[in-house]
Amino acid sequence: MRLFVKKSGFFEMFEKVSENVQKGAALLVQLMQDLEHMDIITKEIQDVEKDGDIMTHDIIKRLNKTSLPFIDKKDLYDLASRLDDVIDRIWASADRFCLFSLKETTKEAVSMAMDILKTTEVIHLAVKMLKEKKYSIVQEYCVEINRLENKIDLTFRNALAKLFDESKDAIYIIKWKEIYEHLEEASDRCEDVANVLETIIIKYG
């Protein structure tokens, strides 16, 4: 990884991307707790998603122009892409919430959003530790990401069970099922980031 450390600020770029993902997750929690300003917060999340696209494009563009003979560029492409996937799913969750004009949230949705935020915070820390070459700490963070993904998955299952058990409104069920699925997918994409990080530290640690 020594060559990677010296090359053109890739670590700093990945840190900015992970920080941007964390920002989107924080806004998602805010959205779930402040429906009065739904439109404004949703627009802010969309802006964060667009910023993420630009950052990801810049990383890929620089990778295409940079020689990294001792690093598999695919690992770095994968890390950039998986981080972008997380903010995409966060935006999808917010977009559906606003599109469906929901008047209230659920404790399960808030719980999932808050755990997604916790996961993105851990991802950001892991990316920073990657820069410091503290691979054992990165591994610990990956374990925590997986733990949070399992927790969100359980909340997702319970939320669906409650939704189908308590609601008789088919449209309401369809709307919330889609939102829960987007939230769960955001968590899955976080786990994908952890998988890429683990691949990197195994190869180059």
C-alpha positions as CSV (number, residue, x, y, z in Angstrom):
1,M,0.0,0.0,0.0
2,R,3.0,2.3,0.2
3,L,2.6,3.4,-3.4
4,F,-1.1,4.0,-3.0
5,V,-0.4,6.3,0.0
6,K,1.9,8.4,-2.1
7,K,-0.4,8.7,-5.1
8,S,-2.5,11.7,-5.7
9,G,-4.7,11.9,-2.6
10,F,-6.9,8.9,-3.2
11,F,-7.4,8.3,0.5
12,E,-8.6,11.9,0.9
13,M,-11.0,11.5,-1.9
14,F,-12.5,8.3,-0.3
15,E,-12.7,10.1,3.0
16,K,-14.8,12.9,1.4
17,V,-17.1,10.4,-0.2
18,S,-17.7,8.5,3.0
19,E,-18.3,11.7,4.8
20,N,-20.8,12.7,2.2
21,V,-22.6,9.3,2.6
22,Q,-22.7,10.0,6.4
23,K,-24.2,13.4,5.7
24,G,-27.0,11.9,3.6
25,A,-27.7,9.3,6.3
26,A,-28.0,12.1,9.0
27,L,-30.4,14.0,6.7
28,L,-32.5,10.8,6.3
29,V,-32.9,10.6,10.1
30,Q,-33.8,14.2,10.2
31,L,-36.4,13.6,7.5
32,M,-38.0,10.8,9.5
33,Q,-38.2,13.0,12.5
34,D,-39.3,16.3,10.9
35,L,-42.1,15.7,8.4
36,E,-43.0,19.4,8.5
37,H,-39.9,20.2,6.4
38,M,-40.1,17.0,4.3
39,D,-39.7,18.8,0.9
40,I,-36.7,20.8,2.0
41,I,-34.8,17.9,3.6
42,T,-35.5,15.6,0.7
43,K,-34.0,18.2,-1.7
44,E,-31.0,18.4,0.6
45,I,-30.6,14.6,0.4
46,Q,-30.9,14.8,-3.4
47,D,-28.1,17.4,-3.5
48,V,-25.9,15.1,-1.4
49,E,-26.6,12.3,-3.8
50,K,-25.6,14.5,-6.7
51,D,-22.4,15.5,-4.9
52,G,-21.7,11.8,-4.4
53,D,-22.0,11.1,-8.1
54,I,-19.5,13.9,-8.8
55,M,-17.0,12.6,-6.3
56,T,-17.3,9.0,-7.6
57,H,-16.8,10.2,-11.1
58,D,-13.7,12.1,-10.1
59,I,-12.3,9.1,-8.4
60,I,-12.9,6.8,-11.4
61,K,-11.5,9.5,-13.7
62,R,-8.3,9.8,-11.7
63,L,-8.0,6.0,-11.4
64,N,-8.1,5.8,-15.2
65,K,-5.3,8.3,-15.4
66,T,-3.1,6.9,-12.6
67,S,-0.6,4.1,-12.7
68,L,-0.9,1.8,-9.7
69,P,1.2,-1.2,-10.6
70,F,1.0,-2.9,-7.1
71,I,-2.7,-2.2,-6.5
72,D,-5.6,-3.9,-8.2
73,K,-7.6,-0.9,-9.5
74,K,-10.8,-3.0,-9.4
75,D,-10.7,-2.9,-5.6
76,L,-10.7,0.9,-5.7
77,Y,-13.4,1.0,-8.3
78,D,-15.5,-1.3,-6.2
79,L,-15.0,0.8,-3.0
80,A,-16.0,4.0,-4.9
81,S,-19.0,2.3,-6.5
82,R,-20.3,0.6,-3.3
83,L,-20.1,3.9,-1.4
84,D,-22.0,5.5,-4.1
85,D,-24.6,2.7,-3.9
86,V,-25.2,3.6,-0.3
87,I,-26.1,7.2,-0.9
88,D,-28.2,6.2,-3.9
89,R,-30.4,3.9,-1.7
90,I,-30.6,6.6,1.0
91,W,-31.9,9.0,-1.7
92,A,-34.3,6.4,-2.9
93,S,-35.7,6.0,0.6
94,A,-36.2,9.7,1.0
95,D,-37.6,10.2,-2.5
96,R,-40.3,7.5,-1.9
97,F,-41.2,9.0,1.5
98,C,-41.7,12.4,-0.1
99,L,-43.4,11.1,-3.2
100,F,-45.9,9.1,-1.2
101,S,-46.7,12.2,0.8
102,L,-46.7,10.3,4.1
103,K,-48.2,12.2,7.0
104,E,-46.5,10.2,9.7
105,T,-43.5,7.9,10.1
106,T,-43.1,4.7,12.0
107,K,-40.8,3.8,14.9
108,E,-39.4,1.0,12.7
109,A,-38.5,3.4,9.9
110,V,-36.8,5.8,12.4
111,S,-34.9,2.9,14.0
112,M,-33.7,1.7,10.6
113,A,-32.6,5.2,9.6
114,M,-30.8,5.8,12.8
115,D,-28.9,2.4,12.5
116,I,-28.0,3.3,8.9
117,L,-26.6,6.6,10.2
118,K,-24.5,4.6,12.8
119,T,-23.3,2.3,10.0
120,T,-22.2,5.2,7.8
121,E,-20.4,6.7,10.8
122,V,-18.5,3.4,11.2
123,I,-17.7,3.3,7.5
124,H,-16.3,6.8,7.6
125,L,-14.0,5.8,10.5
126,A,-13.0,2.6,8.7
127,V,-12.0,4.6,5.6
128,K,-9.9,7.0,7.8
129,M,-8.2,4.1,9.5
130,L,-7.4,2.6,6.0
131,K,-5.4,5.7,5.3
132,E,-3.5,5.2,8.6
133,K,-2.9,1.6,7.6
134,K,-4.5,0.4,10.9
135,Y,-5.9,-2.7,9.3
136,S,-6.9,-4.5,12.5
137,I,-9.1,-1.5,13.4
138,V,-10.6,-1.5,10.0
139,Q,-11.4,-5.2,10.4
140,E,-13.1,-4.4,13.7
141,Y,-15.2,-1.7,12.1
142,C,-16.2,-4.2,9.3
143,V,-17.5,-6.6,12.0
144,E,-19.5,-3.7,13.5
145,I,-20.9,-2.9,10.1
146,N,-22.0,-6.5,9.7
147,R,-23.6,-6.4,13.2
148,L,-25.6,-3.3,12.4
149,E,-26.7,-4.8,9.1
150,N,-28.1,-7.8,10.9
151,K,-29.9,-5.5,13.4
152,I,-31.4,-3.5,10.5
153,D,-32.4,-6.7,8.8
154,L,-34.3,-7.9,11.9
155,T,-36.0,-4.6,12.2
156,F,-37.0,-4.8,8.6
157,R,-38.5,-8.2,9.1
158,N,-40.4,-7.1,12.1
159,A,-41.6,-4.0,10.4
160,L,-43.0,-6.0,7.5
161,A,-44.7,-8.5,9.8
162,K,-46.3,-5.6,11.8
163,L,-47.3,-3.9,8.5
164,F,-49.2,-6.9,7.1
165,D,-50.6,-7.8,10.5
166,E,-52.0,-4.4,11.6
167,S,-52.9,-2.6,8.3
168,K,-55.9,-3.4,6.1
169,D,-55.2,-0.5,3.7
170,A,-53.5,-2.1,0.6
171,I,-52.1,1.2,-0.7
172,Y,-50.6,2.0,2.7
173,I,-49.0,-1.4,2.8
174,I,-47.5,-1.0,-0.7
175,K,-46.1,2.4,0.2
176,W,-44.4,1.4,3.4
177,K,-43.2,-2.0,2.1
178,E,-41.3,-0.1,-0.6
179,I,-39.8,2.4,1.8
180,Y,-38.7,-0.4,4.2
181,E,-37.2,-2.3,1.3
182,H,-35.1,0.8,0.2
183,L,-33.9,1.3,3.8
184,E,-32.9,-2.4,4.0
185,E,-31.1,-2.1,0.7
186,A,-29.2,0.9,2.0
187,S,-28.0,-1.3,4.9
188,D,-27.1,-4.1,2.5
189,R,-25.0,-1.7,0.4
190,C,-23.2,-0.7,3.6
191,E,-22.3,-4.3,4.1
192,D,-21.0,-4.4,0.6
193,V,-18.6,-1.6,1.5
194,A,-17.4,-3.6,4.4
195,N,-16.8,-6.6,2.1
196,V,-14.6,-4.4,-0.2
197,L,-12.7,-3.0,2.8
198,E,-12.0,-6.5,4.0
199,T,-10.8,-7.5,0.6
200,I,-8.4,-4.6,0.5
201,I,-6.9,-5.2,3.9
202,I,-6.4,-8.9,3.2
203,K,-4.6,-8.2,-0.1
204,Y,-2.5,-5.3,1.0
205,G,-2.4,-5.4,4.8
